[in-house]
Amino acid sequence: MHSKTFVLTLAVLCASAAGAKDFSGARALEFTAKAVSFGERPPDSPAIHRLQAYIIGQLKLRGATVTEDKFTAAAPQGPVPMMNIIAKFPGTSGKAIVISGHYDTKTIPKFVGANDGGSSTGFLLEMAEALQGAPRKDDVYLVFFDGEEAYGEWTDTNSLYGSRHLADKWGTDGMLPKIKALINVDMIGDKDLGLAWNSGSAASIQQLVWNTADRLGFSHNFLHDGGVTGDDHVPFIQKGVKALDLIDFDYGPNNAYWHTPQDTVDKLSGQSLQVVGTVLQAVIPELEAQ
Ligand SMILES: [Zn+2]
């Protein structure tokens, strides 16, 4: 009885000291399922327009300052209207931490992108829930990229439409030098979560995230092999931002669920989203201390 009271008191003290909610993987999975329920979500589709309204509404509910970053992408088939969604949770230091992911899905018949497009969306929405009302030093931005996917074959100019646009924009409006770190998440919901070591990412940020994962007991989810991935962190790396891509690029037997109609919510696990959320929640104060 006595020890139970003690534990309870301690838990309450910890929660109030941090002033923050713990990231919930279960809720992140619910947000992911909600995003997927809109159907196939290529840029400028009716479904992505409904999802945009949903994301913006959810972010505003949680007190974020929301910017609709609209632009026209030069796609191979012609111009496509796209929109990044940027949520800001302000701090006081003048420095910024960015957590990003894409919310569009690749144009493939019957492809709903539960992991690829859905998991990053659900993750970021739950991150907004966890950030809401928490005291912080640095500005924390959550960025939902549009147009990550290529139309057909991936090339440097046919992919990463949203992140290329925002890296250019932030390169001219004075934002880039404020960014201490940009951490991009992509395909982080697989039940069998193995995040690749990314040699194209900023080594210091990668080491910080991997060390934090080790400390929290998640070493088995953070691998020590991988390669270079083309993802939304790249346009920022190219402009000198310390950016990291957190991606599990082994999805189903021989990656069979990737970019196929088999990429559905039943392949995902809230526990995987929990691992990434818990680690990044611990990484934010580490970055703030730098
Ligand atoms: Zn994809």
Boltz pocket constraint, residues with backbone or C-beta under 6 A from the ligand:
constraints:
  - pocket:
      binder: B
      contacts: [[A, 106], [A, 116], [A, 149], [A, 259]]
      max_distance: 6.0
